[in-house]
Amino acid sequence: MTKLEELPARLDDLTSRVLQMRTEMRDEFSALRQEISGVEGVIATLGEAIEAARREARVLFEEVISRIAALGEGRAAKKRTKKRLKER
């Protein structure tokens, strides 16, 4: 067989390999897109959880500040009462 006669068979083989590679690449890209989509979902969920934790921390912080202020007001009132009693 001459080189020219082998060419159609070799071209068919090459075409088959390219088609197989395209199929494999399409499948792999599809799997990759699915994985990325899953990761994006996890990231979104994590972001929501972090935001909820921030809101809760802010509420707790404000509550602690108001309690500290109330304690301070209570001590100031006791000092005023003691001062008035001493003045009598």
C-alpha positions as CSV (number, residue, x, y, z in Angstrom):
1,M,0.0,0.0,0.0
2,T,1.2,3.5,-0.8
3,K,1.2,6.4,1.5
4,L,-1.6,8.0,-0.5
5,E,-3.8,5.0,-0.2
6,E,-3.4,5.0,3.6
7,L,-4.5,8.6,3.9
8,P,-8.3,8.1,3.9
9,A,-8.0,5.5,6.7
10,R,-5.7,7.8,8.7
11,L,-8.1,10.7,8.2
12,D,-11.0,8.6,9.4
13,D,-9.0,7.6,12.5
14,L,-8.1,11.2,13.2
15,T,-11.7,12.4,12.7
16,S,-12.9,9.7,15.1
17,R,-10.3,10.7,17.7
18,V,-11.2,14.4,17.4
19,L,-14.9,13.6,17.9
20,Q,-14.1,11.4,20.9
21,M,-12.0,14.2,22.4
22,R,-14.9,16.7,21.8
23,T,-17.3,14.4,23.6
24,E,-15.0,13.9,26.5
25,M,-14.3,17.6,26.8
26,R,-18.0,18.5,26.7
27,D,-18.6,16.0,29.4
28,E,-15.8,17.3,31.6
29,F,-16.8,20.9,31.1
30,S,-20.4,20.0,32.0
31,A,-19.1,18.3,35.2
32,L,-17.0,21.3,36.0
33,R,-19.9,23.7,35.6
34,Q,-21.9,21.5,38.0
35,E,-19.2,21.6,40.6
36,I,-18.8,25.3,40.2
37,S,-22.5,25.8,40.6
38,G,-22.4,23.7,43.8
39,V,-19.5,25.7,45.2
40,E,-21.3,29.0,44.4
41,G,-24.3,27.7,46.4
42,V,-22.1,26.9,49.3
43,I,-20.5,30.3,49.1
44,A,-23.9,32.0,49.0
45,T,-25.1,30.0,52.0
46,L,-22.0,30.8,53.9
47,G,-22.4,34.5,53.1
48,E,-25.9,34.5,54.4
49,A,-24.8,32.7,57.6
50,I,-22.1,35.3,58.1
51,E,-24.5,38.1,57.6
52,A,-27.0,36.6,60.1
53,A,-24.2,36.2,62.6
54,R,-23.2,39.8,62.2
55,R,-26.8,41.0,62.8
56,E,-27.0,38.8,65.9
57,A,-23.7,40.1,67.2
58,R,-24.9,43.7,66.6
59,V,-28.1,43.0,68.6
60,L,-26.2,41.4,71.4
61,F,-23.7,44.3,71.5
62,E,-26.4,46.9,71.7
63,E,-28.1,44.9,74.4
64,V,-24.8,44.8,76.5
65,I,-24.3,48.5,76.0
66,S,-27.8,49.3,77.2
67,R,-27.3,47.1,80.2
68,I,-24.0,48.8,81.1
69,A,-25.7,52.1,80.7
70,A,-28.6,51.0,83.0
71,L,-26.1,49.8,85.6
72,G,-24.3,53.1,85.4
73,E,-27.5,55.0,85.9
74,G,-28.4,52.8,88.9
75,R,-25.0,53.5,90.5
76,A,-25.4,57.2,89.9
77,A,-28.8,57.2,91.5
78,K,-27.5,55.4,94.5
79,K,-24.7,57.9,94.9
80,R,-27.2,60.8,94.7
81,T,-29.4,59.1,97.3
82,K,-26.4,58.5,99.7
83,K,-25.3,62.2,99.2
84,R,-28.8,63.5,100.1
85,L,-28.9,61.2,103.2
86,K,-25.5,62.6,104.3
87,E,-26.7,66.1,103.8
88,R,-29.7,65.7,106.2
